[in-house]
Amino acid sequence: MKALDGIKILDFTHVQSGPTCTQLLAWFGADVIKVERPGVGDATRKQLVDVPGADSLYFTMLNHNKRSIELNSKNETGKEVLTRMIEECDVLVENFAPGALDRMGFGWERIQEINPRIIMASIKGFGPGEYEDCKVYENIAQCAGGSASTTGFRDGPPLVTGAQIGDSGTGLHLCLGIVTALFQREKSGRGQKVTSAMQDSVLNLARVKLRDQQRLASGPLDEYSQYGEGIPFGDATPRAGNDSGGGQPGRILKCKGWEQDPNAYTYFIMQAAVWDKVCDVIGEPDWKTAEGYAKPPERLDKLNQIFDRIEQWTMTKSKFEVMDICNPVNIPVGPILSMKEISEDQGLFATGTLVNVPHPERGEYISVGCPVKLSDSSVEVERSPLLGEHTREVLEEVLGYSGDELDRVIASGAVGEVS
Ligand SMILES: CC(C)(COP(=O)(O)OP(=O)(O)OC[C@H]1O[C@@H](n2cnc3c(N)ncnc32)[C@H](O)[C@@H]1OP(=O)(O)O)[C@@H](O)C(=O)NCCC(=O)NCCS
C-alpha cells in the first residue's frame, strides 16, 4: 500500500513548478493523469533536447510515475471529457498563466459545481495584488522573493541560485497544501482551493534575510564578513557571499588542487563548540585561550584573518581529506561536490535518491528519485509517459467511456491520435 493510494490527480501542469508537485504526489501513490495538448504536450518535452526525437531530460526528470492523456480542453467534446475528469478526480493541479483556466471555462466556481469534493491547487507567480496577472518563471521569482538581492558578493550584482527554489520550491509548498487539504476533507467532506505564489515560496525560503533586514535597525550584522572589514551597512540586507551566520561563522575555502579544479573547495564552519579542535587542527593552539580569540563575539572582527589561516591549512588537503580529518573531531565541514561527483555517488543510488531509469526512446538515464522517504510507503520510480500513452486507458478505465461513446470522443479529434 502507498500513502496516497486511491487518490486521483488531474494534472494540468507544465514546465517545472507544477510537475514537481504532481511527481511527488505520484511517488506517494496517487494516480496522476497528465492532461496535455494533442500533438504538442508539455512544452518541456521538446526543450533542451539531447537525444533527437526523444522526450528531453527536462521533461522525463519531472514527470515520473504519471499517465498521459491528450486532450484539447478548448474543443466541445474535450470540455465534456474534462468535466468527466473533474467529476472523477480528487485534486486538480494547474500552473497556467493567470486567467487561462477561466478562459477555458473552468474557473473555481464551475469546478466546485462539478465536484464539491475536489481540491483545486494552483501555482501563480504572484499572489493577489498589483502583479497578479504576470507570467513568471524561476528567476523572476528568485528576484521578486528576495533571494537574488541577498545572494552573491557585496561588490557584485545580485545572483540567482542553481537550486530551483522558485519552481521546485513552489511545487513542494503546493504539495504540502494539497495533502493538508485532503486531510481536512476527511473531516469536512469539502474540497477547497489551494494556491501557492512563487514569490511567496521564495520569500518563505529566504526568511532569514527578512530577519536580518529587521535586525539592521538595531545595528550592524556582526556575523557578516563586511562587519569585520569595517564596511558600513546600508538600509537593506546586503549580499553576504558565502558567509554563514550566527555564532557559527562559515566560509567556502580553497583545498588542494583548486588552481585546476573549479570544485576543489570545502565549506568550513567554525562552530563555537569545537573552537579548541579547530585551533588544534590548523596548528594554532594558542588561539584557544588568547585574548581576542577565545570567545565567539571577540572573533567576529577577525573572521577574515582566522579564515585565511584555516584556508592555509585546507589548501594543503583535498576536500575529502578535510572531511576525514574534521569529522572525527566534530568540526562541521562539507566538500563542494560537482554534479559529476554526485552523479557517480553510489551511496545516493543505494538510498534511491539517485536512480537509473530505462526509457524506450532515449535509453537509460539518471534521475533524482523521491527525496522524502516514508517507511511504510515505498517509491518505485517509473519512467515518464510518452505523449498520450494512456489516452485510451484513461478514457475507458477512469472515465468509463466504451462502445459508440468512446468512438465518438476519439472521432471528435479532442483526444489526439488514439491507437
Ligand atoms: C509558465 C508560463 C509563463 C508559461 O506560459 P505559456 O507558455 O504562455 O503558457 P500558458 O499557461 O499561458 O498557456 C498557454 C495556452 O495554452 C492553453 N492550453 C494549455 N493546455 C491546453 C490543452 N490541453 N488544450 C487546449 N489549450 C491548452 C492555455 O489555456 C493557454 O491558452 P490562453 O492563452 O488562450 O488562455 C505560465 O504558464 C505561468 O506564468 N504560469 C504560472 C507560474 C508558473 O508556474 N511559472 C513557472 C513555470 S516553471
PDBQT file of the ligand as one rigid body, heavy atoms in Angstrom, charges set to zero:
ROOT
HETATM    1  C1  LIG A 501       4.941  29.248 -17.181  1.00  0.00    +0.000 C 
HETATM    2  C2  LIG A 501       4.174  30.249 -18.013  1.00  0.00    +0.000 C 
HETATM    3  C3  LIG A 501       4.945  31.566 -18.038  1.00  0.00    +0.000 C 
HETATM    4  C4  LIG A 501       4.080  29.669 -19.441  1.00  0.00    +0.000 C 
HETATM    5  O1  LIG A 501       3.280  30.495 -20.224  1.00  0.00    +0.000 OA
HETATM    6  P1  LIG A 501       2.698  29.958 -21.611  1.00  0.00    +0.000 P 
HETATM    7  O2  LIG A 501       3.680  29.044 -22.257  1.00  0.00    +0.000 OA
HETATM    8  O3  LIG A 501       2.255  31.127 -22.402  1.00  0.00    +0.000 OA
HETATM    9  O4  LIG A 501       1.508  29.001 -21.189  1.00  0.00    +0.000 OA
HETATM   10  P2  LIG A 501       0.053  29.366 -20.602  1.00  0.00    +0.000 P 
HETATM   11  O5  LIG A 501      -0.018  28.858 -19.228  1.00  0.00    +0.000 OA
HETATM   12  O6  LIG A 501      -0.262  30.818 -20.805  1.00  0.00    +0.000 OA
HETATM   13  O7  LIG A 501      -0.872  28.505 -21.560  1.00  0.00    +0.000 OA
HETATM   14  C5  LIG A 501      -0.912  28.799 -22.945  1.00  0.00    +0.000 C 
HETATM   15  C6  LIG A 501      -2.257  28.483 -23.535  1.00  0.00    +0.000 C 
HETATM   16  O8  LIG A 501      -2.361  27.078 -23.749  1.00  0.00    +0.000 OA
HETATM   17  C7  LIG A 501      -3.657  26.664 -23.417  1.00  0.00    +0.000 C 
HETATM   18  N1  LIG A 501      -3.650  25.233 -23.123  1.00  0.00    +0.000 N 
HETATM   19  C8  LIG A 501      -2.905  24.573 -22.253  1.00  0.00    +0.000 A 
HETATM   20  N2  LIG A 501      -3.214  23.268 -22.228  1.00  0.00    +0.000 NA
HETATM   21  C9  LIG A 501      -4.214  23.104 -23.130  1.00  0.00    +0.000 A 
HETATM   22  C10 LIG A 501      -4.973  21.983 -23.565  1.00  0.00    +0.000 A 
HETATM   23  N3  LIG A 501      -4.756  20.758 -23.103  1.00  0.00    +0.000 N 
HETATM   24  N4  LIG A 501      -5.894  22.199 -24.518  1.00  0.00    +0.000 NA
HETATM   25  C11 LIG A 501      -6.114  23.425 -25.016  1.00  0.00    +0.000 A 
HETATM   26  N5  LIG A 501      -5.455  24.531 -24.622  1.00  0.00    +0.000 NA
HETATM   27  C12 LIG A 501      -4.496  24.358 -23.689  1.00  0.00    +0.000 A 
HETATM   28  C13 LIG A 501      -3.988  27.519 -22.232  1.00  0.00    +0.000 C 
HETATM   29  O9  LIG A 501      -5.352  27.510 -21.993  1.00  0.00    +0.000 OA
HETATM   30  C14 LIG A 501      -3.465  28.863 -22.692  1.00  0.00    +0.000 C 
HETATM   31  O10 LIG A 501      -4.400  29.455 -23.559  1.00  0.00    +0.000 OA
HETATM   32  P3  LIG A 501      -4.889  31.004 -23.428  1.00  0.00    +0.000 P 
HETATM   33  O11 LIG A 501      -3.622  31.804 -23.522  1.00  0.00    +0.000 OA
HETATM   34  O12 LIG A 501      -5.785  31.164 -24.587  1.00  0.00    +0.000 OA
HETATM   35  O13 LIG A 501      -5.536  31.150 -22.119  1.00  0.00    +0.000 OA
HETATM   36  C15 LIG A 501       2.753  30.470 -17.440  1.00  0.00    +0.000 C 
HETATM   37  O14 LIG A 501       2.039  29.276 -17.566  1.00  0.00    +0.000 OA
HETATM   38  C16 LIG A 501       2.748  30.916 -15.985  1.00  0.00    +0.000 C 
HETATM   39  O15 LIG A 501       3.028  32.074 -15.656  1.00  0.00    +0.000 OA
HETATM   40  N6  LIG A 501       2.368  30.008 -15.080  1.00  0.00    +0.000 N 
HETATM   41  C17 LIG A 501       2.214  30.300 -13.677  1.00  0.00    +0.000 C 
HETATM   42  C18 LIG A 501       3.536  30.434 -12.970  1.00  0.00    +0.000 C 
HETATM   43  C19 LIG A 501       4.410  29.231 -13.159  1.00  0.00    +0.000 C 
HETATM   44  O16 LIG A 501       4.078  28.114 -12.841  1.00  0.00    +0.000 OA
HETATM   45  N7  LIG A 501       5.636  29.511 -13.640  1.00  0.00    +0.000 N 
HETATM   46  C20 LIG A 501       6.712  28.552 -13.624  1.00  0.00    +0.000 C 
HETATM   47  C21 LIG A 501       6.714  27.616 -14.707  1.00  0.00    +0.000 C 
HETATM   48  S1  LIG A 501       8.085  26.558 -14.465  1.00  0.00    +0.000 SA
ENDROOT
TORSDOF 0
